[in-house]
Amino acid sequence: MKKLLYITASTKPESSSVSKQAGRDFLTRFHARHSDYETEELDLYGVDLPEPDYRFYSGWCELVSGPEYDALNETDRHSVDEMNRLCAQFQAADAYVIAAPMWSMSFPSRLKQYLDCIMLNQRLIRLSPNGVDGLLDDKEREMLYIQSSGGVYPKLIDWKFNYGVNYCHDLFKRLGVKHFYKVLIQGTDMTDIGPAKALACSQQDFCEVLEKFCGCIQ
Ligand SMILES: Cc1cc2nc3c(=O)[nH]c(=O)nc-3n(C[C@H](O)[C@H](O)[C@H](O)COP(=O)(O)O)c2cc1C
């Protein structure tokens, strides 16, 4: 079985979160086509996410082990274990779906905290005197970023406002994830649009992504 990692970053329960509802709908339709995938779900506001601390690292982006690990107290050892586990989970996936709201023109801070937790040397990246190489190009991987936003950002200039989407695109590309798709659900907080209409307007984009997503992974 191939693995799809579904990451959500809204503080709301699914019943009232636009991004989570869109993500769930996409997954249901995706699984109807791809029975060879199993999904692991990670709700970033539903887990106790470690706060990466300098004491957890033995070098730049390498987690402590051996005597350095043993010297930590139980809570800190648990944080290191959790960072190791989250990184391994991410590494093992073939495809990613991230569903997040736009917050202050980016994404909620938990998503950044999560990315900081998993960005480990010799695991997702390799640090060398020449720079940083991504290590996720060992197999075909794909990524879909679903963003819901209160406002509407016209297509011609949306690249200027979607910092969160652009950041994830650049980061994942750098890591070696070959295919990136996005669906923007816009206007959820505008009186003339609202959640239902915003979701309805994004259906065409979802259908187009569904045609392509994971088509490249054999
Ligand atoms: C703290 C906060 C910051 C927000 N910042 C923006 C913003 O910069 N631009 C925007 O269009 N909407 C912004 N919104 C509105 C949300 O993006 C919008 O309500 C979204 O649909 C929520 O998705 P969810 O229901 O999945 O949580 C913000 C909402 C909150 C709570």
The ligand as a Gaussian input file, in Angstrom:
#p B3LYP/6-31G(d) Opt

LIG

0 1
 C       -6.169000      34.708000      12.974000
 C       -6.826000      34.778000      11.630000
 C       -6.172000      35.393000      10.576000
 C       -6.755000      35.451000       9.305000
 N       -6.081000      36.065000       8.286000
 C       -6.663000      36.137000       7.046000
 C       -5.970000      36.795000       5.967000
 O       -4.861000      37.282000       6.080000
 N       -6.599000      36.840000       4.756000
 C       -7.843000      36.294000       4.558000
 O       -8.342000      36.349000       3.427000
 N       -8.493000      35.646000       5.569000
 C       -7.948000      35.571000       6.801000
 N       -8.605000      34.929000       7.824000
 C       -9.892000      34.253000       7.545000
 C       -9.713000      32.735000       7.293000
 O       -8.719000      32.502000       6.326000
 C      -11.021000      32.096000       6.815000
 O      -12.034000      32.304000       7.743000
 C      -10.854000      30.626000       6.482000
 O      -11.857000      30.208000       5.596000
 C      -10.881000      29.754000       7.737000
 O      -10.683000      28.391000       7.382000
 P      -11.128000      27.218000       8.376000
 O      -12.625000      27.321000       8.480000
 O      -10.674000      25.952000       7.768000
 O      -10.441000      27.486000       9.710000
 C       -8.046000      34.867000       9.098000
 C       -8.699000      34.250000      10.173000
 C       -8.113000      34.203000      11.418000
 C       -8.841000      33.534000      12.561000

